[in-house]
Amino acid sequence: MSKRDLKALTTDQLVDRFAEIGIAQNNALWDQKYAVFNRLYDQMDEVDQELRSRGRAARAALSRLFTHPDVQVRLQAAKWSLGVVPEAYQVIKEISQSNLYPQAGEAGMTLRALDQDIFKPD
């Protein structure tokens, strides 16, 4: 999907696209297709950039994914919205304690990076 196509989507459609990408990322992780995962990350970044261009409320719309059944979707939504949705921290913490790997490991590393001021959400 091109950047022009993303501009034509509503915020809700962008959030849905974000979730679709997260599900595909989870599948790529389980299939050990890291090049695919990296391309999907780039697509997620493009969705994030479009949400950012629409303001804080658009980014905060990712919070509706905090209860998504796919743990990768929940983790990514929390990480990418952490700067605008304080509750995202708790979502990351719950995932880190869930033993749902590899996401629990990534969530734990995210918390450590936050605590050490290595990662500063914006």
DRENMI-31502 format. One record per residue: residue in one letter; x, y, z of N, C-alpha, C in turn. Coordinates in steps of 0.05 Angstrom, whole numbers, padded with zeros to 5 digits, always signed. Each point is the difference from the previous one (the first is absolute). Example, Ala and Ser with C-alpha at 12.3 -4.5 7.8 and 13.67 -1.06 7.14 Angstrom:
A+00264-00114+00156-00018+00024+00000+00018+00024+00000S-00007+00021-00014+00016+00024+00001-00015+00022+00014
This chain:
M+00017-00023+00000-00017+00023+00000+00018+00025+00000S-00005+00018-00018+00017+00023-00003-00008+00021+00021K+00018+00020+00004-00005+00021+00019-00025+00016-00009R-00004+00003-00026-00024+00013-00010-00025-00015+00008D+00002-00027-00002-00023-00016+00008-00006+00003+00030L+00021+00002+00016-00004+00004+00029-00014+00026+00006K+00007+00021-00015-00013+00026+00004-00030-00001-00005A-00008-00018-00017-00029-00002-00007-00016-00015+00021L+00014-00014+00018-00014-00016+00020-00009+00017+00023T-00022-00008+00013-00008+00012+00025+00018-00009+00022T-00001+00014+00023+00017-00008+00023-00007-00029+00008D-00026-00007+00001-00008-00027+00007+00012-00020-00020Q+00000+00006-00025+00011-00018-00020+00030-00003+00004L+00014+00022+00007+00028-00001+00005+00006-00019+00024V-00016+00003+00021+00003-00018+00023-00005-00029-00008D-00020-00005-00016-00004-00027-00010+00024-00010-00016R+00011+00017-00017+00024-00007-00016+00023-00006+00019F+00004+00015+00021+00020-00004+00020-00003-00028+00012A-00024-00008+00006-00005-00026+00012+00006-00022-00020E-00008+00004-00025+00006-00020-00021+00031-00005-00003I+00014+00022+00001+00030-00002-00001+00011-00014+00024G-00011+00006+00023+00009-00014+00025-00005-00030-00001I-00022-00008-00010-00006-00029-00003+00020-00013-00020A+00005+00014-00022+00019-00010-00019+00028-00001+00012Q+00007+00019+00017+00026-00001+00014+00002-00025+00017N-00021-00005+00015+00000-00024+00018+00004-00025-00016N-00014-00002-00023+00004-00024-00017+00028-00001-00010A+00012+00022-00008+00028+00000-00010+00019-00008+00022L-00005+00009+00024+00017-00008+00023-00001-00031+00003W-00024-00011+00001-00002-00029+00004+00011-00016-00023D-00001+00011-00024+00011-00013-00023+00030+00006-00004Q+00011+00016+00018+00028+00009-00001+00007+00013-00027K-00018+00016-00009+00003+00016-00025+00006+00029+00008Y+00025+00004+00007+00008+00026+00011+00001+00022-00021A+00006-00007-00024-00001+00021-00021-00029+00009-00005V-00018-00018+00001-00029+00007-00002-00008+00018+00024F+00009-00008+00024-00006+00016+00024+00010+00028-00004N+00025+00003-00010+00011+00026-00003-00015+00017-00020R-00010-00012-00022-00016+00015-00019-00027+00008+00013L-00011-00017+00016-00025+00006+00014+00005+00023+00021Y+00023+00000+00012+00006+00022+00019+00000+00026-00015D+00012+00001-00024+00000+00024-00016-00028+00009-00007Q-00018-00019-00006-00028+00007-00005-00014+00011+00024M+00007-00012+00024-00012+00010+00025+00010+00029+00005D+00025+00005-00006+00011+00027+00004-00015+00020-00018E-00007-00008-00025-00014+00017-00018-00028+00006+00011V-00013-00020+00012-00027+00005+00012+00004+00019+00024D+00020-00005+00016+00005+00018+00023+00005+00029-00010Q+00016+00004-00021+00005+00027-00009-00026+00013-00009E-00017-00015-00013-00026+00012-00008-00017+00007+00025L-00001-00017+00019-00014+00006+00025+00012+00025+00013R+00026+00002+00002+00013+00023+00012-00007+00026-00014S-00002-00002-00026-00007+00024-00016-00028+00010+00007R-00016-00017+00011-00028+00007+00007-00003+00009+00029G+00021-00001+00015+00000+00009+00028-00002-00022+00021R+00002+00010+00025+00001-00019+00023-00025-00018+00002A-00023+00011-00006-00025-00016+00002+00001-00024-00020A+00011+00005-00023+00001-00022-00020+00019-00022+00010R+00023+00008+00012+00018-00020+00011-00012-00014+00023A-00015+00014+00016-00014-00012+00024-00020-00020-00009A-00010+00001-00024-00019-00019-00010+00011-00029+00000L+00026-00002+00000+00013-00027+00002-00008-00014+00026S-00009+00015+00020-00007-00012+00026-00023-00020-00002R-00015+00002-00021-00022-00020-00003+00011-00028-00006L+00026-00001-00007+00013-00026-00005+00012-00012+00025F-00002+00014+00023+00012-00010+00025-00012-00026+00009T-00024-00007-00010-00013-00025+00008-00002-00019-00024H+00014+00005-00021+00000-00017-00024+00008-00028+00008P-00011-00021-00013+00008-00027+00007+00028-00007-00007D+00013+00014-00019+00027-00006-00008+00020+00016+00017V+00018-00014+00014+00018+00013+00018+00019+00019-00014Q+00008-00006-00024+00018+00018-00016-00015+00026-00006V-00025-00002-00006-00016+00025-00006-00001+00017+00026R-00006-00013+00022-00002+00015+00026+00027+00013+00006L+00022-00015-00002+00026+00011+00006+00007+00023-00018Q-00003-00003-00025+00007+00022-00019-00018+00024+00005A-00026-00004+00003-00018+00023+00005+00009+00015+00025A+00007-00015+00021+00009+00013+00025+00026+00015-00004K+00019-00013-00013+00026+00013-00004-00002+00025-00017W-00016-00001-00022-00002+00022-00019-00017+00023+00011S-00016-00005+00020-00018+00021+00011+00009+00009+00028L+00022-00011+00010+00008+00005+00027+00003+00030+00006G+00008+00016-00019+00004+00029+00004-00026+00015+00004V-00022-00012-00008-00026+00015+00002-00021-00014+00017V+00005-00025+00007-00019-00016+00016+00015-00012+00024P-00002+00012+00023+00015-00010+00023-00007-00029+00007E-00024-00009-00005-00008-00028+00006+00016-00020-00016A+00013+00009-00021+00016-00018-00017+00022-00013+00017Y+00011+00014+00019+00021-00011+00017-00010-00026+00014Q-00024+00001+00010-00012-00023+00014-00003-00024-00019V-00008+00006-00025-00004-00021-00020+00027-00014-00005I+00021+00016-00002+00027-00011-00005+00009-00016+00024K-00006+00010+00024+00007-00015+00025-00014-00027+00001E-00026+00000-00006-00015-00025+00001+00011-00020-00020I+00007+00010-00024+00011-00019-00020+00027-00010+00010S+00016+00016+00012+00026-00009+00010-00002-00022+00021Q-00022+00000+00015-00005-00020+00021-00016-00023-00010S-00008-00001-00026-00018-00020-00010+00012-00026-00008N+00026-00001-00003+00014-00024-00010-00009-00007-00029L-00010+00019-00014-00007-00003-00028+00024+00010-00017Y+00018-00019-00005+00025+00007-00014-00004-00003-00030P+00014+00016-00015+00022+00018+00006-00009+00028+00009Q-00026+00006-00001-00010+00026+00007+00006+00008+00029A-00002-00020+00018+00005+00006+00029+00029+00010+00003G+00018-00012-00015+00028+00009+00001+00004+00028-00010E-00013+00005-00023+00002+00027-00011-00013+00021+00018A-00022-00007+00013-00013+00018+00018+00018+00005+00024G+00013-00020+00010+00018+00003+00023+00024+00018-00008M+00011-00003-00024+00021+00017-00009-00009+00029-00003T-00025+00003-00009-00011+00027-00003-00002+00014+00027L-00010-00015+00020-00002+00011+00027+00028+00008+00011R+00019-00017-00004+00028+00006+00009+00010+00025-00014A-00004+00002-00026+00009+00023-00015-00014+00026+00009L-00025-00002+00007-00015+00023+00012+00012+00007+00027D+00004-00019+00017+00011+00005+00027+00028+00012-00001Q+00016-00007-00020+00027+00010-00003+00002+00024-00018D-00023+00011-00008-00001+00024-00017+00014-00005-00027I+00001-00024-00009+00011-00007-00026-00021+00005-00021F-00025-00007+00006-00023+00004-00017-00017+00022+00012K-00005+00020-00016-00017+00023+00010-00023+00003-00020P-00024-00009+00008-00023+00002-00018-00007+00029-00006D-00009+00005-00024-00008+00027-00008-00028+00000-00010
